[in-house]
Amino acid sequence: MSTPTEHIHIDLARQTLVLRDASDRPIATYRVSTAANGAGEFEGSHQTPRGRHRIRAKIGAGAPRGTVFKGRRPTGEIYSAELARSAPRRDWILSRILWLCGEEFGINRLGAMDTMRRYIYIHGAADTAVMGKPGSIGCIRMRNSDVIDLFDRVDVGTKVMIA
């Protein structure tokens, strides 16, 4: 688990997520996929919000790899090629969810720019989702093994910077 001084930096240009220690040294680096529509804070934009955030909730502890979530609840399904064929355009939320909360009033907190109310997560994605290239509808997608690893390293309250 993280210490209160560990933090996450998500680089939109590089499509990376770096977990850093108190001295800002990298502990772990992962390839991610952020919004296909780029960066932006407004509700309905399908963009990834920038700025200072924190992990508000951790969802899915102990769930099997590939667990399918809808509305932040497990559906009882495990992601498979067959399931993927049944919903080819779905942006799958799998394995774990780190629900983000904005920390900057008027930028990513409250009103039409509220990250939490926009349901912006760091979450596992389908095996076919390309990492290192924008492609989500606002969230930060990760490989399932990577999001499980990150989930196990951080706590609720961990700071997240998206820039």
Secondary structure, DSSP 8 states (H G I E B T S, - for coil): ---TT-EEEEETTTTEEEEE-TTS-EEEEEE-B-BTT-B--STTS--B--EEEEEEEEE-TT--TTEEEETTEEEEEE--HHHHHHSTT----EEEEEEEEE-SBTTTBSGGG-TTTTT-EEEE--TTS-SSS--BSSSEEE-HHHHHHHHHH--TT-EEEE-
